[in-house]
């Protein structure tokens, strides 16, 4: 079990599969093959991990060449022999050129950002070409994608790089590994398919799907905590001192300390934290959702986090398991809250 600082991904029970699919030898062979691939965020394509087989067009060309050869033998056509061996030699040369077009390319994965369940998760892959010749028609896709619309095709210039943008749609929340990727090319004739499989090592946070048309944010409640240990005298009260927050009234800024900060070049402003005026905090509490279903409760909390972030508010989060995230604001705080929601059991 991981420590609380590194929450685990939300477990989702696997769907039961049918008997033929579960015991299919082809599927078990594919799983064994994929498990042999090491997980890495950088992959150098060499002759050891690049594979090549005829495409559908290549098999059709081979059948056509067999028919041409039989017809040339039967009718003693010298031009038929010439055409047959010319096309066969072109296909053989295309096989060598296509394999060299993919071999030697270096793939580098950019760290993906978090996404929401049921929405596309973006993946960026940078392809580096150490050679002087241009590499034409290199494609990347999530392994198992069907159709040309799921492929990202790029041309990598000589001694340069290009970026391919991919996407996959996760269906469950939690910290998940990235799916297996496929790099392929059919250059130059399309008669051979050259490909390689890649298992990235990075993981991505998948947040709960936010609720559509959520209710308004709960009202801010009084909070007795949060006072700063430092204090300054103001009238007849003792006021706490804290760092300046966006939206603080100018009358609460300690201008003497601000002048000292500007003189030193730090530019850090300090505001008074009055005990009677600055103790109302917005808490996004799981109990305030009014929902019994755990997933629906997390979806509403995720929607509230997005609303609070959009309005640039300061808020805290109370999770269903009893944990609390102290009030704060900004994109980093929103990401931390969404990750905590994604890791809830």
C-alpha positions in Angstrom: 0.0 0.0 0.0 1.3 3.4 -0.9 1.7 6.1 1.7 -0.9 8.9 1.9 1.4 11.3 0.0 1.3 9.1 -3.1 -2.4 8.1 -3.6 -3.3 5.1 -5.5 -5.3 5.0 -8.7 -9.0 4.2 -8.3 -9.5 0.5 -9.0 -12.2 -0.3 -11.5 -13.4 -3.9 -11.9 -12.6 -5.4 -15.3 -15.4 -6.3 -17.6 -16.0 -10.0 -18.0 -15.0 -11.2 -21.3 -16.4 -14.0 -23.3 -14.7 -17.4 -23.3 -13.4 -17.5 -26.9 -11.9 -14.0 -26.5 -10.3 -14.8 -23.1 -8.6 -18.0 -24.3 -7.8 -16.8 -27.8 -4.2 -17.9 -28.7 -3.8 -14.8 -30.9 -4.8 -12.5 -28.0 -2.5 -14.3 -25.5 0.3 -14.0 -28.0 -0.2 -10.3 -28.4 -0.3 -9.8 -24.6 2.9 -11.8 -24.2 4.5 -9.7 -27.0 3.5 -6.4 -25.4 4.7 -7.4 -22.0 8.1 -8.1 -23.4 8.4 -4.4 -24.5 10.2 -2.3 -21.9 8.5 0.9 -20.7 10.4 4.0 -21.6 9.7 7.6 -22.5 12.5 7.6 -25.2 12.8 5.1 -27.9 15.4 4.6 -30.6 14.1 2.7 -33.6 16.7 0.1 -34.8 16.6 -3.1 -36.8 15.8 -5.0 -33.5 12.4 -3.3 -32.9 11.3 -2.3 -36.4 9.1 -4.9 -38.3 8.0 -5.1 -41.9 5.3 -7.1 -43.7 3.5 -6.6 -47.0 0.4 -4.4 -46.9 -2.9 -5.3 -48.6 -1.7 -3.4 -51.6 1.5 -5.4 -51.5 -0.4 -8.8 -51.4 -2.5 -7.6 -54.3 0.6 -6.6 -56.2 2.2 -10.1 -55.5 -0.9 -11.8 -56.8 -0.9 -9.6 -59.9 2.8 -10.4 -60.5 2.1 -14.1 -60.3 -0.7 -13.8 -62.9 1.6 -11.8 -65.2 4.4 -14.3 -64.8 2.1 -17.3 -65.6 0.7 -15.4 -68.6 4.2 -14.5 -69.9 5.3 -18.2 -69.5 2.2 -19.5 -71.3 2.3 -17.1 -74.2 6.1 -16.6 -74.3 5.8 -12.8 -73.9 9.2 -11.1 -73.5 7.6 -7.8 -72.7 5.6 -9.6 -70.1 8.7 -10.9 -68.4 10.2 -7.4 -68.5 7.1 -5.8 -66.9 6.9 -8.6 -64.3 10.5 -8.4 -63.1 10.5 -4.5 -63.3 7.5 -4.3 -60.9 9.0 -7.0 -58.7 12.3 -5.2 -58.5 10.6 -1.9 -57.7 8.7 -3.5 -54.9 11.9 -5.1 -53.5 13.6 -1.7 -53.6 10.6 -0.1 -51.9 10.9 -2.6 -49.1 14.5 -1.6 -48.4 13.8 2.2 -48.7 10.7 1.9 -46.5 12.5 0.1 -43.7 15.3 2.6 -43.8 12.8 5.5 -43.7 11.6 4.4 -40.2 14.8 2.9 -38.8 17.0 5.3 -36.9 14.3 7.7 -35.8 14.3 8.7 -32.1 11.0 9.1 -30.3 10.6 11.3 -27.2 7.4 11.6 -25.2 6.4 14.9 -23.7 4.9 14.7 -20.2 1.1 14.6 -20.7 -1.2 16.9 -18.8 -4.2 15.5 -16.8 -7.5 15.0 -18.4 -11.1 14.1 -17.4 -12.7 10.7 -17.8 -14.6 10.4 -21.1 -12.7 13.3 -22.7 -9.7 13.0 -25.1 -6.3 13.0 -23.3 -3.7 14.7 -25.5 -0.2 13.1 -26.1 2.7 14.9 -27.8 5.6 12.9 -29.3 8.7 14.5 -30.7 10.4 12.7 -33.6 14.1 13.4 -34.1 16.0 12.6 -37.3 19.8 12.4 -36.8 20.4 11.8 -40.5 20.6 14.4 -43.3 17.8 12.8 -45.5 14.2 13.7 -44.9 12.0 11.0 -43.5 8.6 11.0 -45.3 5.2 9.9 -44.1 5.9 8.8 -40.5 2.7 8.0 -38.6 1.9 7.6 -34.9 -1.3 6.3 -33.4 -2.5 4.5 -30.2 -2.2 0.8 -30.7 -5.4 -0.8 -31.8 -6.9 2.4 -33.4 -8.7 1.7 -36.6 -9.0 4.1 -39.5 -6.8 6.8 -40.9 -8.4 9.5 -38.8 -6.6 8.3 -35.7 -3.2 8.6 -37.2 -0.9 11.6 -36.9 1.3 11.8 -40.0 4.4 14.0 -40.1 7.5 14.5 -42.3 10.7 14.8 -40.3 13.4 17.0 -42.0 17.0 16.0 -42.1 18.8 16.6 -38.8 15.6 18.1 -37.4 12.5 17.1 -35.5 8.7 17.2 -35.8 5.9 16.9 -33.2 3.0 14.5 -33.6 -0.2 15.1 -31.6 -2.2 12.0 -30.5 -5.2 11.5 -28.3 -7.0 8.6 -26.5 -10.2 8.6 -24.5 -9.9 7.1 -20.9 -13.1 5.7 -19.4 -12.1 5.5 -15.7 -10.4 7.9 -13.3 -7.1 7.5 -11.4 -3.4 7.5 -12.2 -3.1 5.4 -15.4 -0.2 4.4 -17.6 -0.3 5.6 -21.2 -1.4 3.1 -23.8 0.9 1.4 -26.2 1.8 3.5 -29.3 2.5 2.4 -32.9 4.9 4.1 -35.2 4.5 3.1 -38.9 5.2 4.2 -42.5 4.2 2.9 -45.9 6.7 5.0 -47.8 7.5 4.9 -50.7 5.1 2.7 -52.7 2.7 1.5 -50.0 3.3 -2.1 -50.8 5.0 -2.8 -47.4 4.0 -1.7 -43.9 6.9 -0.9 -41.6 6.0 -0.5 -37.9 7.3 -0.5 -34.3 5.5 -0.7 -31.0 6.3 1.6 -28.0 5.2 1.4 -24.4 5.7 4.8 -22.7 6.6 4.8 -19.0 4.8 8.0 -18.1 1.5 8.0 -16.2 -1.3 10.5 -16.5 -3.9 11.6 -14.0 -7.5 11.1 -15.2 -9.9 13.3 -13.2 -13.5 12.5 -12.5 -15.8 13.7 -15.2 -17.3 17.0 -14.1 -21.0 17.2 -13.7 -23.0 18.9 -16.4 -25.0 21.9 -15.2 -23.9 21.7 -11.5 -25.6 23.7 -8.8 -24.0 27.0 -7.6 -21.0 26.9 -5.2 -21.8 26.5 -1.5 -21.7 29.6 0.6 -18.5 30.5 2.4 -18.4 29.5 6.1 -16.7 31.0 9.1 -13.3 29.6 9.7 -11.5 30.1 13.0 -8.2 29.0 11.8 -5.8 30.3 9.3 -4.4 33.3 11.3 -0.8 34.1 10.8 1.6 33.9 13.7 3.1 37.3 12.8 1.0 40.3 13.9 1.0 44.1 13.6 -0.8 46.7 15.7 -3.8 48.4 14.0 -5.9 50.7 16.1 -7.2 48.9 19.1 -7.0 45.4 17.5 -4.2 43.0 16.9 -4.2 42.1 13.2 -2.4 39.1 11.6 0.0 39.5 8.7 0.0 37.4 5.6 1.2 37.5 2.0 -0.9 39.7 -0.4 -3.6 37.9 -2.2 -5.2 39.1 -5.4 -8.4 41.1 -4.6 -7.3 42.3 -1.2 -8.4 45.9 -0.5 -5.5 48.4 -0.7 -6.3 49.7 2.8 -5.2 46.3 4.2 -1.7 46.6 2.6 1.1 47.3 5.0 2.7 50.0 3.0 5.8 50.4 5.3 6.7 46.8 4.7 5.8 47.2 1.0 8.3 50.1 0.7 11.0 48.0 2.3 10.2 45.1 -0.1 10.4 47.4 -3.1 13.7 48.8 -1.9 15.2 45.3 -1.6 13.8 44.4 -5.1 11.6 41.5 -3.9 8.3 43.3 -4.6 6.4 41.0 -2.1 3.4 42.8 -0.6 2.0 42.0 2.8 -1.6 42.4 3.9 -3.3 42.6 7.3 -5.4 39.6 8.2 -8.1 41.0 10.5 -9.6 38.5 12.8 -13.1 39.8 12.1 -12.9 40.2 8.4 -10.7 37.5 6.9 -12.0 34.3 8.5 -14.7 33.3 6.0 -13.4 30.5 3.7 -15.1 28.6 0.8 -15.0 24.9 1.5 -16.0 22.4 -1.2 -17.3 19.7 1.1 -18.4 16.3 -0.1 -21.2 16.4 2.4 -22.5 19.6 0.9 -23.2 17.9 -2.5 -26.3 16.1 -1.2 -25.6 13.1 -3.3 -25.3 9.5 -2.1 -23.6 7.9 -5.1 -19.8 8.2 -4.7 -19.0 8.8 -8.3 -21.7 11.4 -8.7 -20.4 13.2 -5.6 -16.9 13.3 -7.1 -18.2 14.6 -10.4 -20.0 17.5 -8.6 -16.9 18.3 -6.6 -14.8 18.3 -9.8 -17.3 20.7 -11.4 -17.1 23.0 -8.3 -13.3 23.0 -8.4 -13.5 24.2 -12.1 -16.0 26.9 -11.2 -14.0 28.1 -8.3 -10.8 28.2 -10.5 -12.6 30.1 -13.2 -13.9 32.7 -10.7 -10.4 33.0 -9.2 -11.6 32.2 -5.7 -9.8 30.9 -2.7 -11.2 27.6 -1.6 -10.5 24.4 0.3 -11.5 20.8 -0.3 -13.0 18.2 2.1 -12.8 14.8 0.5 -15.3 12.0 1.2 -12.6 9.9 3.0 -12.1 12.7 5.6 -9.0 14.3 4.2 -8.7 18.1 3.8 -6.8 20.3 1.4 -6.1 23.8 2.9 -7.7 26.8 1.2 -5.7 28.3 -1.6 -6.1 29.5 -5.2 -4.5 29.2 -8.6 -4.0 26.5 -11.2 -1.6 24.4 -9.1 -4.2 24.3 -6.3 -6.9 23.2 -8.7 -4.7 20.5 -10.1 -3.9 19.2 -6.6 -7.6 19.0 -5.8 -8.5 17.2 -9.0 -5.7 14.7 -8.4 -7.0 14.1 -4.9 -10.5 13.5 -6.3 -9.2 11.1 -8.9 -7.4 9.1 -6.2 -10.4 8.7 -3.9 -11.3 5.1 -3.2 
